[in-house]
Amino acid sequence: MPNVVLSKEKLFEKIGKTFGDEEFIEVCFDFGFEVELFSGDELVISSPTDVKYVIEVPANRPDLLSIEGIAYSLRSYLDIEPLPIFKSIEPQKKIQLFVQEKVQGVRPYIVGVVFRNVTFTQNNYDSFIDLQEKLSASVGKKRSLVAIGAHDLDTLKPPFYYDAQLPEDIRFCPLNQEKEMVGPEIMEFYSHHAQLKQYVALLKDLTHYPIIRDKNGVVLSLPPLINGNHSKITLNTKNVFVECTALCKTKATIIVNTLSCLFSQYCSKRFEVEQVEIVSAKGETELSPVLEYNTQSLKISDIVSYVGQCGTASDIAGYLSRMGLKSSVNPNDSSVLDVTIPPTRPDVLHAVDIYEDVAIAFGYSNLHIEVPKTIGFGKQLPLNKLTDQLREEVAFAGFTEALTFSLCSRDDVSTKLDVRLESVPAVHISNPKTMEFQVGRTTLIPGLLKTMASNKQMPLPMKLFEISDVILLDKSAEVGARNERRICAVISDKTSGFEIIHGLLDRIMLVLEVPRSFNVNSQVGYYLKGTEDPTFFPKRCAQVFADGRPIGKIGVLHPNVVKNFELSNPCSCFEINIEMFV
């Protein structure tokens, strides 16, 4: 979780109340974050009278990443002052930001906001810069999802254009530099920069770089790397234009809303920001930001069922209002609360998030503890229990267990098994870090064969097995994919060893109390039925049926498959689904 280091004196000034250290630590702990006076082994003190607090902020609360956000929240929690009402105003003469078509394949989304007539002091200027960095690092995932740029609007000429250009066509003077550089020169320069070199990697593989210019062609920003020096903000800046370029529009919206709410207090019209008109390449327009207040209606009985008895409806409404969620009893139904969720709370995604705030404001230590009316006993998941029992039986049969990776390469589940990738129901990783981990495995066979290839020095026969999950695409599943528990066994010897593998399958069916059936198409017992599979040797493959349902395959692996996994001896294997036996 991110840490925020704040001056004790300045924080208490913002809150409007002073505390003893122990008292403040306890208040913050009750609210939901931890405070320390120490950094490592030493007290964080910039001067004898200025002690600094190190505050550990929950990862889902970006509104607490600055002194402004913490002060807002604690003032509301302590009943000093309710949370302000934030507004985004559509001006008569809107600033437009045109998104060009080329940027769609690079960094497609952009949002923005304008702060008018800002009064900067050294303290709030430093806080503004620090909040941008913390939001970029946390919500923006170190600028990979969202990058923020703040600019002195009075130095620029709207409208603005968000485009993608060839590196050699980009020329501007980067922030705090004195000379102009072209794109490749900028990349080379910042690849050795102590703080910014980590962001060079986000651009280096792109043929076109995202760029933001004004009407006169002045470069505002080369996101996510560096802003232009021409439009840098200073203590004298009065009008600030903030843009957020992103791969994820939702994250960008959270960031621009957070900035708008926390720093609009420094505008001449407090808690009010000016919207920017975003014009897409298709000519579609939208305004940013839209500081929406959403309302949810919750039943008191639902809150009590989750939290326990914590007061009357009016009491609960008061608890939520203290947490920044303005609430009131519904005038038409006293058993319902109307809860207003401000734009500073993107963490409220579900009713249970509101129930949690009730518990925090009421106090976890005040919750009534009840002994459950029923007695429950924990037990092992039946599928896992069966898995453990089968592990023992297969090990008793002389096979060694292997545990292999759940991810593998595309070739492992297709080319090496002599099947087409298009026919494999594999879940693909959108941004694989290595060639070895590109898809979720759809079969346990490749993992065991790779294990054998890494242990060629071991004496023959090599007999391995694994009982684990495979990952299969399934449109009927909630997430579009499902796990399936399977057992796979492989033997490698000078001969195929099919009779040993077949014997192991018989043993497994015996302990599962599934009788052998010699009547093909029987609905009782298990039997084998000849089939063809490119992974197996022709005429040496059979499908395994149990109680009339196909559960897997058994056979001698095709010589090409054996060779593809860098093995030289014949191999036989079976792989079956064991979930139906639970």
C-alpha positions as CSV (number, residue, x, y, z in Angstrom):
1,M,0.0,0.0,0.0
2,P,1.3,3.5,-0.8
3,N,2.7,5.7,1.9
4,V,2.1,9.5,2.3
5,V,4.6,11.5,4.4
6,L,3.0,14.6,5.8
7,S,3.9,17.4,8.2
8,K,2.1,17.0,11.5
9,E,1.8,20.7,11.9
10,K,0.4,21.3,8.4
11,L,-2.0,18.3,8.6
12,F,-3.5,19.5,11.9
13,E,-3.9,23.0,10.4
14,K,-5.8,21.5,7.4
15,I,-8.0,19.4,9.7
16,G,-8.6,22.3,12.0
17,K,-7.9,20.4,15.2
18,T,-4.8,19.3,17.1
19,F,-4.2,15.8,18.6
20,G,-1.6,14.1,20.7
21,D,0.4,11.6,18.7
22,E,-1.2,8.5,20.3
23,E,-4.6,10.1,20.0
24,F,-4.1,10.8,16.3
25,I,-2.7,7.3,15.6
26,E,-5.8,5.8,17.2
27,V,-8.2,8.0,15.3
28,C,-6.6,7.1,12.0
29,F,-6.5,3.4,12.9
30,D,-10.3,3.5,13.6
31,F,-10.8,5.3,10.3
32,G,-8.9,2.6,8.3
33,F,-5.3,3.6,7.8
34,E,-2.1,3.3,9.9
35,V,0.2,6.1,11.0
36,E,3.8,6.0,12.1
37,L,6.2,8.5,13.5
38,F,9.1,6.6,12.3
39,S,10.8,5.9,9.0
40,G,13.0,2.8,9.5
41,D,14.7,3.3,12.8
42,E,14.8,7.1,12.9
43,L,12.2,9.7,13.6
44,V,11.2,11.7,10.5
45,I,11.9,15.3,11.6
46,S,12.8,18.1,9.2
47,S,13.1,20.5,12.2
48,P,12.7,20.1,16.0
49,T,9.2,21.6,15.7
50,D,8.1,19.8,12.5
51,V,7.5,16.1,13.0
52,K,6.3,14.2,10.0
53,Y,3.7,11.4,10.0
54,V,4.2,8.4,7.7
55,I,0.6,7.4,6.7
56,E,-0.1,4.0,5.0
57,V,-3.1,4.6,2.8
58,P,-5.4,1.7,1.6
59,A,-4.7,0.9,-2.0
60,N,-8.4,1.4,-3.0
61,R,-8.6,5.0,-1.7
62,P,-6.8,7.3,-4.2
63,D,-8.5,10.2,-2.5
64,L,-6.3,9.8,0.5
65,L,-3.0,10.1,-1.3
66,S,-2.5,13.8,-0.4
67,I,-2.9,16.1,2.6
68,E,-6.0,17.6,1.1
69,G,-7.8,14.2,0.7
70,I,-6.8,13.0,4.2
71,A,-7.9,16.4,5.7
72,Y,-11.3,16.3,3.9
73,S,-12.0,12.7,5.1
74,L,-10.9,13.2,8.7
75,R,-12.9,16.5,9.0
76,S,-16.0,14.6,7.9
77,Y,-15.2,11.6,10.1
78,L,-14.7,13.7,13.1
79,D,-17.9,15.7,12.4
80,I,-16.0,18.9,12.0
81,E,-17.3,19.7,8.5
82,P,-19.1,17.6,5.8
83,L,-17.4,16.8,2.6
84,P,-17.7,19.7,0.1
85,I,-19.9,19.5,-3.0
86,F,-17.7,19.3,-6.1
87,K,-18.8,20.7,-9.5
88,S,-17.6,20.4,-13.0
89,I,-18.8,23.3,-15.1
90,E,-19.3,23.4,-18.9
91,P,-18.0,26.9,-19.9
92,Q,-19.5,28.8,-22.8
93,K,-16.1,28.7,-24.6
94,K,-14.9,25.2,-24.1
95,I,-11.3,24.1,-24.5
96,Q,-11.3,21.3,-27.1
97,L,-9.0,18.3,-27.3
98,F,-9.0,16.5,-30.7
99,V,-8.0,12.8,-30.7
100,Q,-6.5,11.6,-34.0
101,E,-6.9,8.2,-35.5
102,K,-3.2,7.2,-35.4
103,V,-3.2,7.2,-31.6
104,Q,-5.8,4.4,-31.3
105,G,-3.2,1.7,-31.6
106,V,-0.7,3.4,-29.2
107,R,-2.4,4.9,-26.2
108,P,-6.0,5.4,-27.2
109,Y,-7.7,7.3,-24.4
110,I,-7.3,10.8,-23.0
111,V,-9.3,12.9,-20.5
112,G,-8.7,16.4,-19.1
113,V,-9.7,19.2,-16.8
114,V,-9.0,22.9,-16.3
115,F,-8.4,24.7,-13.0
116,R,-9.2,28.4,-13.3
117,N,-7.6,31.2,-11.3
118,V,-5.5,28.9,-9.0
119,T,-3.6,30.3,-6.1
120,F,-0.4,28.3,-5.6
121,T,1.8,28.4,-2.5
122,Q,4.9,26.3,-2.1
123,N,3.0,23.8,0.0
124,N,0.0,23.2,-2.2
125,Y,2.3,23.3,-5.3
126,D,4.4,20.5,-3.8
127,S,1.3,18.6,-2.8
128,F,-0.1,18.9,-6.4
129,I,3.1,17.5,-7.9
130,D,3.4,14.7,-5.3
131,L,-0.2,13.6,-5.8
132,Q,0.3,13.3,-9.6
133,E,3.3,11.0,-9.0
134,K,1.4,8.9,-6.4
135,L,-1.6,8.5,-8.7
136,S,0.6,7.6,-11.7
137,A,2.4,5.0,-9.6
138,S,-0.6,3.5,-7.9
139,V,-3.8,3.8,-10.0
140,G,-1.8,4.3,-13.2
141,K,0.5,1.3,-12.5
142,K,3.7,3.3,-12.9
143,R,2.3,5.2,-15.9
144,S,1.8,2.0,-17.9
145,L,-2.0,2.5,-17.7
146,V,-2.3,6.2,-17.1
147,A,0.2,9.1,-17.4
148,I,-0.6,12.6,-16.1
149,G,0.5,16.0,-17.5
150,A,-0.1,19.4,-16.0
151,H,0.4,22.5,-18.0
152,D,0.3,26.3,-17.7
153,L,-2.7,27.0,-19.9
154,D,-1.8,30.7,-20.4
155,T,1.4,29.7,-22.3
156,L,-0.6,27.6,-24.8
157,K,-3.1,28.2,-27.6
158,P,-6.1,25.8,-27.7
159,P,-7.5,23.6,-29.2
160,F,-5.1,20.7,-28.4
161,Y,-4.4,17.7,-30.6
162,Y,-3.6,14.2,-29.4
163,D,-1.8,12.3,-32.1
164,A,0.9,9.7,-32.8
165,Q,4.0,10.5,-34.8
166,L,7.2,9.0,-36.0
167,P,10.0,9.5,-33.4
168,E,12.1,11.5,-35.9
169,D,9.2,13.9,-36.5
170,I,8.9,14.9,-32.9
171,R,11.0,17.8,-31.7
172,F,10.6,19.9,-28.5
173,C,12.5,21.0,-25.4
174,P,11.7,18.5,-22.5
175,L,10.8,19.7,-19.0
176,N,13.6,21.5,-17.2
177,Q,16.0,21.2,-20.2
178,E,17.4,24.1,-22.2
179,K,17.7,22.6,-25.7
180,E,15.4,21.0,-28.2
181,M,15.7,17.3,-28.9
182,V,14.2,15.0,-31.5
183,G,12.4,11.8,-30.5
184,P,15.3,9.3,-30.6
185,E,17.5,11.8,-28.8
186,I,14.9,12.2,-26.1
187,M,14.7,8.4,-25.6
188,E,18.5,8.1,-25.4
189,F,18.8,11.0,-23.0
190,Y,16.1,9.6,-20.6
191,S,17.3,6.0,-20.8
192,H,20.1,7.1,-18.5
193,H,17.9,9.3,-16.2
194,A,17.8,8.1,-12.6
195,Q,14.0,8.6,-12.2
196,L,12.6,8.5,-15.7
197,K,14.5,5.7,-17.3
198,Q,11.9,3.2,-16.1
199,Y,9.3,4.8,-18.4
200,V,11.4,4.7,-21.6
201,A,10.5,1.0,-21.9
202,L,6.9,2.0,-22.3
203,L,7.7,3.7,-25.6
204,K,10.8,2.0,-27.1
205,D,9.0,-0.8,-29.0
206,L,6.5,1.6,-30.6
207,T,6.8,2.7,-34.2
208,H,4.9,5.9,-33.4
209,Y,5.0,7.9,-30.2
210,P,1.9,9.6,-28.6
211,I,2.2,13.4,-28.6
212,I,0.1,16.3,-27.5
213,R,0.3,19.7,-29.3
214,D,-1.5,23.0,-29.2
215,K,-2.9,24.9,-32.1
216,N,0.5,26.4,-32.9
217,G,2.3,23.1,-32.8
218,V,3.8,23.6,-29.4
219,V,4.4,20.2,-27.7
220,L,2.7,19.9,-24.3
221,S,3.7,16.3,-23.6
222,L,5.3,13.1,-24.8
223,P,3.3,10.7,-22.7
224,P,4.0,8.7,-20.6
225,L,7.7,9.9,-20.5
226,I,8.0,13.7,-20.2
227,N,6.2,17.0,-20.5
228,G,7.4,20.0,-22.6
229,N,9.3,22.7,-20.9
230,H,7.3,25.4,-22.7
231,S,4.1,24.8,-20.6
232,K,5.6,23.9,-17.2
233,I,3.6,25.1,-14.2
234,T,5.2,27.4,-11.6
235,L,4.1,29.2,-8.4
236,N,2.9,32.0,-10.7
237,T,0.7,29.8,-12.8
238,K,-3.0,30.8,-12.6
239,N,-4.8,28.5,-15.1
240,V,-3.8,24.8,-15.2
241,F,-4.7,22.3,-17.9
242,V,-4.3,18.7,-16.8
243,E,-4.4,15.8,-19.3
244,C,-4.4,12.1,-18.6
245,T,-3.5,9.7,-21.4
246,A,-4.3,6.1,-20.9
247,L,-4.7,2.5,-21.9
248,C,-7.6,2.2,-19.5
249,K,-10.3,4.9,-19.6
250,T,-11.8,3.9,-16.3
251,K,-8.4,4.4,-14.5
252,A,-7.9,7.8,-16.2
253,T,-11.4,8.9,-15.1
254,I,-10.6,8.0,-11.5
255,I,-7.4,10.0,-11.6
256,V,-8.8,13.1,-13.2
257,N,-11.8,13.0,-10.8
258,T,-9.5,12.7,-7.8
259,L,-7.3,15.6,-9.0
260,S,-10.3,17.7,-9.7
261,C,-11.9,17.2,-6.3
262,L,-8.8,17.5,-4.2
263,F,-7.3,20.6,-5.8
264,S,-10.4,22.6,-6.9
265,Q,-10.3,24.2,-3.4
266,Y,-7.4,26.4,-4.6
267,C,-9.4,27.8,-7.5
268,S,-11.1,31.3,-7.1
269,K,-14.4,29.4,-7.3
270,R,-13.7,26.8,-4.7
271,F,-14.6,23.2,-5.5
272,E,-15.4,24.0,-9.1
273,V,-13.5,22.9,-12.2
274,E,-13.9,23.6,-15.9
275,Q,-14.7,20.8,-18.3
276,V,-12.7,20.0,-21.5
277,E,-14.4,18.8,-24.6
278,I,-12.8,15.6,-26.0
279,V,-13.5,15.1,-29.7
280,S,-12.8,11.6,-31.0
281,A,-11.4,10.7,-34.5
282,K,-15.0,9.8,-35.4
283,G,-16.3,13.3,-34.5
284,E,-18.0,12.1,-31.3
285,T,-17.7,14.5,-28.3
286,E,-17.7,14.1,-24.6
287,L,-17.0,16.3,-21.6
288,S,-14.3,15.6,-19.0
289,P,-14.5,15.4,-16.1
290,V,-18.1,14.6,-15.2
291,L,-18.1,14.7,-11.4
292,E,-21.2,12.5,-10.9
293,Y,-22.9,11.8,-7.6
294,N,-24.6,8.4,-7.7
295,T,-27.4,7.4,-5.3
296,Q,-28.1,3.9,-4.0
297,S,-31.0,2.8,-1.9
298,L,-30.2,0.3,0.8
299,K,-32.5,-1.6,3.1
300,I,-31.7,-1.2,6.8
301,S,-32.3,-4.9,7.3
302,D,-29.6,-5.7,4.8
303,I,-27.1,-3.5,6.6
304,V,-28.0,-5.0,10.0
305,S,-27.7,-8.5,8.5
306,Y,-24.1,-7.8,7.5
307,V,-22.9,-5.5,10.3
308,G,-25.1,-6.4,13.2
309,Q,-27.3,-4.1,15.3
310,C,-25.7,-0.7,15.1
311,G,-28.4,1.8,15.9
312,T,-31.5,3.3,14.3
313,A,-31.9,4.3,10.7
314,S,-31.0,7.9,11.5
315,D,-27.9,6.7,13.4
316,I,-26.7,4.6,10.4
317,A,-27.3,7.6,8.0
318,G,-25.1,9.6,10.3
319,Y,-22.4,7.0,10.3
320,L,-22.3,7.0,6.5
321,S,-22.4,10.8,6.3
322,R,-19.3,10.9,8.5
323,M,-17.6,8.6,6.0
324,G,-18.3,11.0,3.2
325,L,-21.3,9.2,1.9
326,K,-24.2,11.7,2.5
327,S,-27.2,9.6,3.6
328,S,-30.8,10.1,4.7
329,V,-33.8,8.0,5.5
330,N,-36.1,7.7,2.5
331,P,-39.1,9.9,3.1
332,N,-41.5,7.3,1.6
333,D,-40.0,4.3,3.4
334,S,-38.3,4.5,6.8
335,S,-36.7,1.1,6.3
336,V,-34.6,2.4,3.4
337,L,-31.6,4.6,3.3
338,D,-30.7,6.8,0.3
339,V,-26.9,7.0,0.1
340,T,-25.1,9.5,-2.2
341,I,-21.7,8.4,-3.4
342,P,-19.3,11.3,-4.3
343,P,-16.8,11.2,-7.2
344,T,-14.0,11.0,-4.6
345,R,-15.0,7.4,-3.8
346,P,-14.3,5.1,-6.7
347,D,-13.8,2.3,-4.2
348,V,-17.6,2.0,-3.7
349,L,-18.5,-0.7,-6.2
350,H,-21.1,-2.6,-4.4
351,A,-23.5,-2.4,-1.5
352,V,-21.1,-4.3,0.7
353,D,-18.6,-1.4,0.4
354,I,-21.2,0.8,2.0
355,Y,-21.8,-1.7,4.7
356,E,-18.1,-1.7,5.5
357,D,-18.2,2.1,6.0
358,V,-21.1,1.7,8.4
359,A,-18.9,-0.7,10.4
360,I,-15.9,1.6,10.4
361,A,-17.9,4.6,11.6
362,F,-19.8,2.6,14.2
363,G,-16.5,1.1,15.4
364,Y,-15.4,-2.5,14.9
365,S,-14.8,-2.7,18.7
366,N,-18.4,-1.7,19.3
367,L,-19.9,-4.5,17.1
368,H,-21.9,-7.0,19.0
369,I,-20.3,-10.5,19.0
370,E,-22.7,-13.4,18.7
371,V,-22.1,-17.1,18.9
372,P,-23.4,-18.7,15.7
373,K,-26.8,-20.5,16.2
374,T,-25.5,-23.5,14.2
375,I,-22.3,-25.5,14.6
376,G,-20.2,-25.9,11.5
377,F,-17.1,-28.0,11.0
378,G,-14.5,-27.4,8.3
379,K,-13.7,-30.2,6.0
380,Q,-11.6,-30.8,2.9
381,L,-13.1,-30.1,-0.5
382,P,-14.2,-33.5,-1.8
383,L,-12.3,-33.0,-5.1
384,N,-9.1,-32.3,-3.2
385,K,-9.6,-35.3,-0.9
386,L,-10.1,-37.6,-3.9
387,T,-6.9,-36.0,-5.5
388,D,-4.9,-36.9,-2.4
389,Q,-6.2,-40.4,-2.3
390,L,-5.4,-41.0,-5.9
391,R,-1.9,-39.6,-5.4
392,E,-1.2,-42.3,-2.9
393,E,-2.5,-45.1,-5.1
394,V,-0.6,-44.0,-8.2
395,A,2.6,-43.6,-6.1
396,F,2.1,-47.1,-4.7
397,A,2.0,-48.3,-8.3
398,G,5.6,-47.1,-8.8
399,F,5.0,-43.7,-10.5
400,T,6.7,-40.5,-9.4
401,E,4.6,-37.4,-9.0
402,A,5.5,-34.2,-10.9
403,L,4.2,-30.7,-10.4
404,T,4.4,-28.6,-13.5
405,F,3.5,-25.0,-14.5
406,S,-0.1,-24.1,-15.2
407,L,1.1,-21.9,-18.0
408,C,3.0,-23.1,-21.1
409,S,3.8,-21.9,-24.6
410,R,1.4,-22.1,-27.5
411,D,3.6,-24.7,-29.2
412,D,3.4,-26.9,-26.2
413,V,-0.4,-27.4,-26.5
414,S,-0.5,-27.3,-30.3
415,T,2.5,-27.8,-32.7
416,K,4.4,-30.1,-30.4
417,L,1.3,-32.3,-30.0
418,D,0.7,-32.3,-33.8
419,V,-2.6,-30.3,-33.4
420,R,-3.7,-26.9,-34.8
421,L,-3.7,-24.1,-32.3
422,E,-7.1,-22.9,-33.6
423,S,-8.6,-26.2,-32.4
424,V,-7.3,-26.0,-28.9
425,P,-9.6,-24.3,-26.3
426,A,-6.8,-22.4,-24.8
427,V,-6.9,-19.3,-22.7
428,H,-4.3,-16.9,-24.1
429,I,-2.3,-14.4,-22.0
430,S,-2.7,-11.0,-23.6
431,N,0.8,-9.7,-22.5
432,P,3.0,-12.8,-21.9
433,K,6.4,-11.9,-20.4
434,T,8.2,-14.9,-21.8
435,M,7.7,-17.4,-24.7
436,E,7.3,-20.2,-22.1
437,F,4.2,-18.8,-20.5
438,Q,1.7,-17.8,-23.3
439,V,-1.4,-19.8,-22.6
440,G,-3.1,-21.8,-19.8
441,R,-2.4,-25.5,-20.3
442,T,-5.2,-27.5,-21.8
443,T,-3.6,-30.9,-21.1
444,L,-1.1,-32.2,-18.6
445,I,0.9,-34.2,-21.2
446,P,3.4,-31.4,-22.3
447,G,4.4,-30.7,-18.7
448,L,5.3,-34.4,-18.0
449,L,7.1,-34.8,-21.3
450,K,9.2,-31.7,-20.6
451,T,10.0,-33.0,-17.2
452,M,11.2,-36.3,-18.7
453,A,13.3,-34.3,-21.3
454,S,15.0,-32.5,-18.3
455,N,15.8,-35.8,-16.6
456,K,17.2,-37.9,-19.5
457,Q,20.1,-39.0,-17.2
458,M,17.6,-41.0,-15.0
459,P,17.5,-44.8,-15.5
460,L,14.7,-46.3,-17.6
461,P,11.8,-46.8,-17.3
462,M,10.7,-43.3,-16.3
463,K,7.2,-43.3,-14.9
464,L,5.7,-39.9,-14.1
465,F,2.2,-38.8,-13.1
466,E,0.4,-35.5,-12.2
467,I,-3.0,-34.7,-10.8
468,S,-3.7,-31.0,-11.4
469,D,-6.1,-28.6,-13.1
470,V,-6.1,-27.7,-16.8
471,I,-7.7,-24.4,-18.0
472,L,-10.3,-24.6,-20.8
473,L,-12.3,-21.9,-22.6
474,D,-16.0,-22.2,-21.8
475,K,-18.5,-19.6,-22.9
476,S,-21.1,-20.9,-20.4
477,A,-18.7,-20.1,-17.4
478,E,-19.0,-16.8,-15.6
479,V,-15.5,-15.7,-16.6
480,G,-15.4,-17.4,-20.0
481,A,-13.1,-20.3,-18.8
482,R,-13.1,-23.1,-16.3
483,N,-10.7,-25.4,-14.5
484,E,-10.9,-29.2,-14.9
485,R,-9.1,-31.6,-12.5
486,R,-7.3,-34.4,-14.4
487,I,-4.9,-37.2,-13.8
488,C,-2.2,-37.9,-16.4
489,A,0.5,-40.7,-16.3
490,V,3.3,-41.2,-18.8
491,I,5.9,-44.0,-19.1
492,S,9.0,-43.9,-21.2
493,D,11.1,-47.0,-21.8
494,K,12.8,-49.0,-24.6
495,T,9.3,-50.3,-25.5
496,S,6.1,-48.4,-25.4
497,G,5.0,-49.8,-22.0
498,F,1.4,-49.5,-23.0
499,E,0.4,-52.5,-20.9
500,I,1.8,-50.8,-17.8
501,I,-0.2,-47.6,-18.5
502,H,-3.3,-49.7,-19.2
503,G,-2.7,-51.6,-15.9
504,L,-2.5,-48.3,-14.0
505,L,-5.7,-47.1,-15.5
506,D,-7.4,-50.4,-14.4
507,R,-6.0,-49.9,-10.9
508,I,-7.4,-46.3,-10.7
509,M,-10.8,-47.5,-11.9
510,L,-10.7,-50.3,-9.4
511,V,-10.1,-48.0,-6.4
512,L,-12.8,-45.6,-7.7
513,E,-15.1,-48.6,-7.7
514,V,-15.9,-48.3,-11.4
515,P,-16.3,-51.8,-12.8
516,R,-14.8,-52.8,-16.2
517,S,-17.4,-53.2,-18.9
518,F,-16.8,-55.3,-22.0
519,N,-20.0,-54.0,-23.6
520,V,-19.1,-50.9,-25.7
521,N,-21.7,-48.2,-25.3
522,S,-22.6,-49.5,-21.9
523,Q,-24.0,-46.9,-19.4
524,V,-22.4,-48.7,-16.4
525,G,-18.7,-49.2,-15.8
526,Y,-15.7,-48.1,-17.9
527,Y,-14.5,-49.3,-21.3
528,L,-12.1,-48.2,-24.1
529,K,-13.2,-47.3,-27.6
530,G,-10.8,-47.0,-30.5
531,T,-10.3,-43.4,-31.8
532,E,-7.8,-41.4,-33.8
533,D,-5.8,-38.5,-32.4
534,P,-2.8,-36.9,-34.1
535,T,-1.0,-36.8,-30.7
536,F,-1.1,-40.6,-30.6
537,F,0.3,-43.4,-32.8
538,P,-2.3,-44.4,-35.5
539,K,-4.4,-47.4,-34.3
540,R,-2.8,-47.1,-30.9
541,C,-5.2,-44.7,-29.2
542,A,-8.5,-45.2,-27.4
543,Q,-11.1,-43.0,-25.8
544,V,-11.9,-43.8,-22.1
545,F,-15.6,-44.0,-21.2
546,A,-17.0,-44.2,-17.7
547,D,-20.8,-44.7,-17.2
548,G,-21.3,-43.8,-20.8
549,R,-19.4,-40.5,-20.7
550,P,-16.0,-39.8,-22.4
551,I,-13.5,-38.8,-19.7
552,G,-10.1,-39.0,-21.5
553,K,-7.7,-40.9,-23.8
554,I,-5.1,-43.6,-23.5
555,G,-2.5,-44.7,-26.1
556,V,1.0,-44.7,-27.4
557,L,2.4,-41.2,-28.2
558,H,3.2,-40.5,-31.9
559,P,7.0,-40.6,-32.6
560,N,6.8,-37.0,-33.9
561,V,5.4,-35.8,-30.5
562,V,8.1,-37.7,-28.7
563,K,10.7,-36.1,-31.0
564,N,9.2,-32.6,-30.5
565,F,9.8,-32.8,-26.8
566,E,13.4,-34.0,-27.4
567,L,12.9,-37.5,-26.2
568,S,14.2,-40.6,-27.9
569,N,12.4,-43.5,-26.3
570,P,8.7,-44.6,-27.0
571,C,6.1,-43.2,-24.6
572,S,2.6,-44.2,-23.6
573,C,0.2,-42.2,-21.5
574,F,-3.3,-41.6,-20.4
575,E,-5.1,-38.5,-19.3
576,I,-8.6,-38.6,-17.7
577,N,-11.0,-36.1,-16.0
578,I,-11.7,-37.2,-12.4
579,E,-14.3,-34.6,-11.5
580,M,-17.2,-37.0,-12.2
581,F,-16.0,-39.4,-9.5
582,V,-16.4,-36.9,-6.7
